[in-house]
Amino acid sequence: MRRPAWPSPAAGARRRQEVPPRSHRVRAPHPAPPRTRRPSSSRITFHRVEDWVVQGGDPLGNGTGGGKVPSEYNDLPFVLGAVGIARGQDPAINNDSQWFVVKKDSSFLNNQYTNFGLVTAGMDVIMGIKIGDRIKSIKIE
């Protein structure tokens, strides 16, 4: 029996936003990628799983989907469990649906990607994610 990729909050992983007073949030009413707050984010797969990161949220399931929004950076470090917003080659543009969780300290991402949260419980679930696992539900608190 396969373990669900992202169990409901009562069963495992949770993310907590950590926006410092010096945050540079100007345009975004909420620091998470816009599409992660829609019901359509459920049942989407994790398309990228490496020893240091898991990434999901792509509506196409292959890393090429999603829209574009202006990037908004902050000083939060990418430590174990940090949650970031994916982007392409242009650092001025973030993806509006894809996000990732780092499985180990990844300071090389600092000030290069938008860090919008931290996994506060359930990193064992994150560590067990495999490519193709489906997102059961997402809850951002």
Sine and cosine of phi, psi and omega as CSV:
sin_phi,cos_phi,sin_psi,cos_psi,sin_omega,cos_omega
0.00,0.00,0.78,-0.62,-0.01,-1.00
-0.99,0.15,0.64,-0.77,0.09,-1.00
-0.97,0.22,0.69,-0.73,0.03,-1.00
-0.87,0.50,0.54,-0.84,-0.05,-1.00
-0.91,0.41,-0.67,0.74,-0.05,-1.00
-0.64,-0.76,1.00,0.00,-0.09,-1.00
-0.92,0.39,0.25,-0.97,0.05,-1.00
-0.88,0.48,0.43,-0.90,-0.08,-1.00
-0.80,0.60,-0.57,0.82,-0.02,-1.00
-0.92,0.40,-0.41,0.91,-0.08,-1.00
-0.99,-0.12,-0.23,0.97,-0.07,-1.00
-0.05,-1.00,-0.86,-0.51,-0.21,-0.98
-0.88,0.48,0.63,-0.78,0.09,-1.00
-0.68,-0.74,0.49,-0.87,0.08,-1.00
-0.90,-0.45,0.60,-0.80,0.06,-1.00
-0.82,-0.57,0.77,-0.64,0.04,-1.00
-0.94,0.35,0.64,-0.77,0.08,-1.00
-0.73,-0.68,1.00,-0.05,-0.02,-1.00
-0.95,-0.31,0.92,-0.38,-0.04,-1.00
-0.95,0.32,0.33,-0.94,0.03,-1.00
-0.84,0.55,-0.45,0.89,-0.02,-1.00
-1.00,0.01,0.24,0.97,-0.03,-1.00
-0.83,0.56,0.53,-0.85,0.00,-1.00
-0.98,-0.18,0.44,0.90,0.03,-1.00
-0.92,0.39,0.90,-0.43,0.00,-1.00
-0.87,-0.49,-0.80,0.60,-0.09,-1.00
-1.00,0.01,-0.58,0.82,-0.14,-0.99
-0.99,0.16,0.80,-0.59,0.06,-1.00
-0.96,0.28,-0.25,0.97,-0.05,-1.00
-0.52,-0.85,0.68,-0.73,-0.11,-0.99
-0.97,0.23,-0.16,0.99,0.00,-1.00
-0.99,0.10,0.40,-0.91,0.06,-1.00
-0.83,0.56,0.72,-0.69,-0.10,-0.99
-0.78,0.63,-0.68,0.73,-0.08,-1.00
-0.95,0.30,-0.29,0.96,0.03,-1.00
-0.95,0.32,-0.24,0.97,0.00,-1.00
-1.00,-0.03,0.03,1.00,0.01,-1.00
-0.98,-0.19,0.47,-0.88,0.01,-1.00
-0.86,0.51,-0.40,0.92,-0.04,-1.00
-0.91,0.42,-0.24,0.97,0.02,-1.00
-0.94,0.33,-0.37,0.93,0.04,-1.00
-0.94,0.35,0.58,-0.81,0.05,-1.00
0.97,0.25,0.13,0.99,0.10,-0.99
-0.99,0.12,0.51,-0.86,-0.08,-1.00
-1.00,0.01,0.29,-0.96,0.21,-0.98
-1.00,0.06,0.89,-0.45,-0.07,-1.00
-0.99,-0.14,-0.22,0.98,-0.01,-1.00
-0.72,-0.69,0.84,-0.54,0.07,-1.00
-0.67,-0.75,0.90,-0.44,0.04,-1.00
-0.79,-0.61,0.05,-1.00,-0.05,-1.00
-0.90,0.43,-0.33,0.94,-0.06,-1.00
-0.91,-0.42,-0.16,0.99,-0.12,-0.99
-0.43,-0.90,0.49,-0.87,0.25,-0.97
-0.83,-0.56,0.63,-0.78,-0.04,-1.00
-0.70,-0.71,0.67,-0.74,0.02,-1.00
-0.51,-0.86,-0.15,-0.99,0.04,-1.00
0.99,-0.14,-0.09,1.00,-0.02,-1.00
-0.97,0.22,0.86,-0.50,-0.01,-1.00
-0.90,0.44,-0.37,0.93,0.04,-1.00
-1.00,0.00,-0.29,0.96,0.05,-1.00
0.98,0.18,0.16,0.99,-0.04,-1.00
-0.78,-0.63,0.09,1.00,0.03,-1.00
1.00,-0.05,0.00,1.00,-0.03,-1.00
-0.95,-0.32,-0.09,1.00,-0.09,-1.00
-1.00,-0.05,0.14,-0.99,0.01,-1.00
0.97,-0.26,0.25,-0.97,0.01,-1.00
-0.99,-0.17,-0.26,-0.97,-0.07,-1.00
-0.80,-0.60,0.63,-0.78,0.10,-0.99
-0.66,-0.75,0.42,-0.91,0.03,-1.00
-0.88,0.47,0.64,-0.77,0.05,-1.00
-0.95,0.31,0.55,-0.83,0.08,-1.00
-0.67,-0.74,0.95,-0.32,-0.09,-1.00
-1.00,-0.07,0.33,-0.94,0.07,-1.00
-0.58,-0.82,-0.01,-1.00,-0.06,-1.00
-0.99,-0.11,0.18,0.98,-0.01,-1.00
-0.93,0.37,0.73,-0.69,-0.02,-1.00
-0.99,0.17,0.52,-0.86,0.07,-1.00
-1.00,0.04,0.99,0.11,0.05,-1.00
-0.99,-0.11,0.12,-0.99,0.05,-1.00
-0.73,0.68,0.82,-0.57,0.03,-1.00
1.00,0.01,-0.05,1.00,0.02,-1.00
-0.91,0.41,0.58,-0.81,-0.01,-1.00
-0.91,-0.41,0.81,-0.59,-0.05,-1.00
-0.81,-0.59,0.24,-0.97,0.05,-1.00
-0.99,-0.12,0.76,-0.65,0.00,-1.00
-0.96,0.29,0.37,-0.93,0.08,-1.00
-0.45,-0.89,0.22,-0.97,0.07,-1.00
-1.00,-0.03,-0.50,-0.87,-0.06,-1.00
-0.94,0.35,-0.48,0.87,-0.04,-1.00
-0.99,0.10,0.93,-0.37,-0.04,-1.00
-0.92,0.39,-0.20,0.98,0.01,-1.00
-0.99,0.11,-0.17,0.99,-0.09,-1.00
-0.83,-0.56,0.84,-0.55,0.12,-0.99
-0.99,-0.11,0.40,-0.92,0.15,-0.99
-0.97,0.23,0.54,-0.84,-0.04,-1.00
-1.00,-0.10,0.10,1.00,0.01,-1.00
-0.68,-0.73,-0.48,0.88,-0.09,-1.00
-1.00,0.07,0.63,-0.78,-0.01,-1.00
-0.57,-0.82,0.25,-0.97,-0.03,-1.00
-0.59,-0.81,0.36,-0.93,0.09,-1.00
-0.83,-0.56,0.77,-0.64,0.03,-1.00
-1.00,0.07,0.69,-0.72,-0.05,-1.00
-1.00,-0.08,0.00,1.00,0.13,-0.99
-0.35,-0.94,0.28,-0.96,0.00,-1.00
-0.80,0.61,0.74,-0.67,-0.09,-1.00
-0.68,-0.73,0.89,0.45,-0.09,-1.00
-0.88,0.48,-0.34,0.94,0.03,-1.00
-0.90,0.43,-0.25,0.97,0.06,-1.00
-1.00,0.03,-0.27,0.96,-0.04,-1.00
-0.81,0.58,0.74,-0.68,0.01,-1.00
0.89,0.47,0.19,0.98,0.05,-1.00
-0.93,-0.38,-0.38,0.92,-0.01,-1.00
-0.69,-0.73,0.39,-0.92,0.02,-1.00
-0.99,0.15,0.87,-0.50,0.05,-1.00
-0.99,-0.11,0.88,-0.48,-0.05,-1.00
-0.85,-0.53,0.10,0.99,0.01,-1.00
-0.05,-1.00,-0.07,-1.00,-0.04,-1.00
-0.53,-0.85,0.74,-0.67,0.10,-0.99
-0.94,0.33,0.84,-0.54,-0.05,-1.00
-0.97,-0.23,-0.23,0.97,0.06,-1.00
-0.37,-0.93,0.60,-0.80,0.08,-1.00
1.00,-0.08,0.40,0.92,0.04,-1.00
-0.87,0.49,-0.41,0.91,0.07,-1.00
-0.89,0.46,-0.55,0.83,0.05,-1.00
-0.93,0.38,-0.71,0.70,0.02,-1.00
-0.85,0.52,-0.71,0.70,-0.03,-1.00
-0.89,0.45,-0.42,0.91,-0.03,-1.00
-1.00,-0.03,-0.02,1.00,-0.03,-1.00
-0.93,0.38,0.64,-0.77,0.05,-1.00
-0.84,-0.54,0.39,-0.92,0.05,-1.00
-0.83,0.56,0.73,-0.68,0.01,-1.00
1.00,-0.07,-0.26,0.97,0.08,-1.00
-0.86,0.52,0.61,-0.79,-0.05,-1.00
-0.99,-0.11,0.58,-0.81,0.08,-1.00
-0.97,0.23,0.88,-0.47,0.00,-1.00
-0.97,0.23,-0.73,0.68,0.04,-1.00
-0.32,-0.95,0.34,-0.94,0.05,-1.00
-0.77,-0.64,0.74,-0.68,0.09,-1.00
-0.70,-0.71,0.85,-0.52,0.01,-1.00
-0.95,-0.31,0.85,-0.52,-0.02,-1.00
-0.90,-0.44,0.00,0.00,0.00,0.00
